[in-house]
Structures are given as C-alpha cells and as structure tokens.
Amino acid sequence: MLLTISTDYQPATDLGFLLHKHPDRFQTFNLSFGQAHVFYPETGAECCTACLLLDVDPVGMVRRRGREQSFLLGQYVNDRPYVASSFLSVAISQVFGTAMLGRCKDRPELAQTPIPLSARLEVLPVRAGEGFLHRLFEPLGYTVEARRHPLDERFPEWGESPYHSVTIRGTRTLSELLTHLYVLVPVFDNEKHYFVGEDEVEKLLAKGAGWLAQHPERDAIARRYLRHRSALYRQALARLVEEEQIEAAEDESTDRQPEDMLEKPLSLNEQRQGAVLAVLRAAGARRILDLGCGEGKLLQELLKEPQFERIVGMDVSMQALQRASRRLAYERLPPIQRERMELIHGSLIYRDSRVAGFDAAAVVEVVEHLDPPRLAAFERVLFEFARPGTVVLTTPNREYNVLWETLPADRFRHSDHRFEWTRAEFHDWADRIAARHGYSVRFLPVGPEEERFGPPTQMGVFALE
Ligand code: SAH
C-alpha cells in the first residue's frame, strides 16, 4: 500500500519540513501491524514528492488475532497488505502525527498555509461506486481522479475489481490533507482492524472538527467510519448536528434572540468575551488589536460598539481568517463599517510594523498555542515593539481541569495546546514581563470561581505605566 504526497509549492523541498521527515533519508517505523517506510522519490525545488509505503505483515496479523477470525480462508487470502484501509490512518497518525496536527517548528507559518498538494492512493477499495469517491472529496475542495483496476488483467472476462488508484488534488494545508485522509480512507473500506468503541466517536469528532458537520455526506461518513454500529453512529450524529446548529446560530444576528435566551447561563466563551470587552471599554481604548482572533467572535462584538474606531484582527491561520470574514459578512459590510475593520495574516512571534500604534490588544486563549521556546519572541513583539497601552490576555487555568468530568487528568483542553498554566505559573510569567517592559499587571478571574482550584479561565490586564 502506497500513499504519495506531492507539492509544487516553492521551494517544494519545504515538504520535508512540514512532514518532519528529511528528504535525503529513507526511514522505517515499526508499527503494530508491520512497518512503514518514508522516502522521497523526487526532491526538486519545483516539485517534491514523499511516499509512505506500508508493509503490512499478514502472518503476524493472523497470529495476533488467534482464534477470533471466523473466516478461515481470509487468513490466507486477503487484501489487507495492498489496500488503503484503517492501517493507513494509524500509520498517518503515528508517522506524520505532528504534521497532521499542523505543527512545524521550522516552518510554522507554512504549516498553516494552504498550498497546492496532491495525494495518490495505491489502491483504495471503493465498493460504493466511483460517485461516492467524488461526493466525499469534492466538497472538501479536491479534484478527484480515479482509475479502476480489473480483477485480473489476464482474465478480463472476470470484470472490474473494487480497487482504484486515486489521486486527489487541492490547495489545502498539509494538516488538512492528512486529516481528511485519516478520516475518509477507512470510510471506503468494509473492514476495520481495530475495535470500534466509544473513543472512536471522540476521534471522529476531534478529527472532523470544523469540516465534518457541514459535509453533505456527513451521515454516511459517520456511519461507515463507525462501522455501522448504530448506537455509536447515532451518538456521533447527534453531536455533529448539535455542532452545526451552534455554528448556524452563531451566524445569526444576536439581537433577534428570544427573551428567554437572555436568561440562559452564559457559556464560558461568552463570559470570557464579556470580560475582555469590559476591560477594553473601561480602558477607553479606540484602536484595538485582536491577536490570534480566530474565527472573529470578539471582532463581531467590537464592531457593534462605536467607541472602537479601528479594529484589527490578526491570525496565523488563513482558514480562521476566512471564517472570520464570513462571520462578519465582511464583503457586505457598509463601507463605513468596513473601514473600521481589517483582518491581517501574520504571526505573533515575528516583529510586524502593522501591529504598532494601538491603544489596546486582546490576546484571548492564544499563548497556550505557542511553543514555550517562542514565548520570548512573542513577549518582545507585543510588549516591546507593538507596545499598546493596554493588553488583555486570557489563558486556561490548568488547576481547574480536574473539575472537567470529560477531560482525562493528563490532557489539555485542546489538542493544539502546548501547555496550560496554573495560576502561580501564569502570575509569575506575567509579573516578570510587566516588570521588564514597564507595565503594571492585575489578574481577574473569568467564569465560576472554585474555592480550591480557582476559575476556569485566568485573565491578566497589563497597563503601560
Ligand atoms: N481568540 C480567539 C481564538 C483562540 S484559538 C477566541 O478566543 O475565540 C487560538 C488562535 O490563535 C487560533 O486561531 C490560532 O490560529 C491562533 N494562533 C496560534 N498561533 C499563532 C501565532 N503564532 N500568531 C498568530 N495567531 C496564532
């Protein structure tokens, strides 16, 4: 089984950085079901191609399974070593796991940037027909090319096999491409080599975040990914529908909400936003930066208040900026509103003249996404070069995590968090920075404060002295 990934983004050899695999080396990884090899048949500056070759060990597979397998002949004659299946998903997550998470120390920006990519699968079993192949990949922005193989070239009368060589092409981030393959490849296959349990629902929802809820084939994807186990499928579907409804509701104007909505308890997100807005208002700030603005929820609120004359949202993720632009209906804003607001693509760890000259900056739930060695660069960019009068910064309070029933003890709240601070750790960091750059800092809780563990979110308000 062979997965080939190519790009003609230039310099194309950056693919090696993105995949965290050196183009000059042939590397082998031992996996539970065999071996995975990574190598580059082509490493030009104009085009670069990486291959992931899976060497599934059919004998080991039979031994490990023992008597479980009921179909005896299947032990000797099966397609497992040759087709793209859930084995490929496991290999992607183990061999290209960091790339799939969108992390790249050497090219952090590029990891978040959509680039022209193609992926070729040799071979994918497509029993539901070629149309299904198109219906799955095309809504995600790929073009699909498929060639069906005959069952046996020597006996054409036997007809066609379900096996296809498939190439998908699109301008996506590498992380998106790998995530789409991770979720969708097993959807085509009838078998799944590992047990489908509750955590599969979690995996599907986590990897499907941001795209699966809106996918027109969402139901079929969830059903097949969860191998037709109806209870799990219903659970996943209910949560996907919920996600879609939340997104749709967020897109609607808030002032049409019925009265009783106002009495509903506010979500932590809303409380955080309210707290940040209150600080910005109280500081009398007119020119505001929202650094790591994400999908633009705070920007949307800022736009409603005339006090804020100039509002700039910055994010390293193009996808987040596109969503923000959609949320704000930026293209349709009246010119006066549009002039107040700007979305810029940039990173908080590089000095950038566009972020100088503002009264205040909000940095809401962003620092925990930065690699700790980059914090020093972020600190200088914000407090030394941009130097706004006020900085409002929020971050999770790790102590509070024990109260989150669904969060395992050793996990962070989001898979992209590089760290989460206790209150003492956050205060230490903030005090040091304030002292170094001539700011004062005070700390405020956000969300319900718990006696021993404090609030779920911690906020620091820095003021230039
Ligand atoms: N402030 C938003 C989004 C928080 S999620 C909110 O509260 O809803 C964190 C955001 O930080 C993401 O959108 C991510 O793309 C962005 N981000 C991560 N690293 C960044 C960097 N180096 N520069 C700018 N933005 C970054």
Residues whose N, C-alpha, C, O or C-beta is under 5 A from the ligand:
A	BS01	SAH	L291 G292 C293 G294 M314 D315 V316 S317 A320 G346 S347 L348 I349 V364 E365 V366 H369
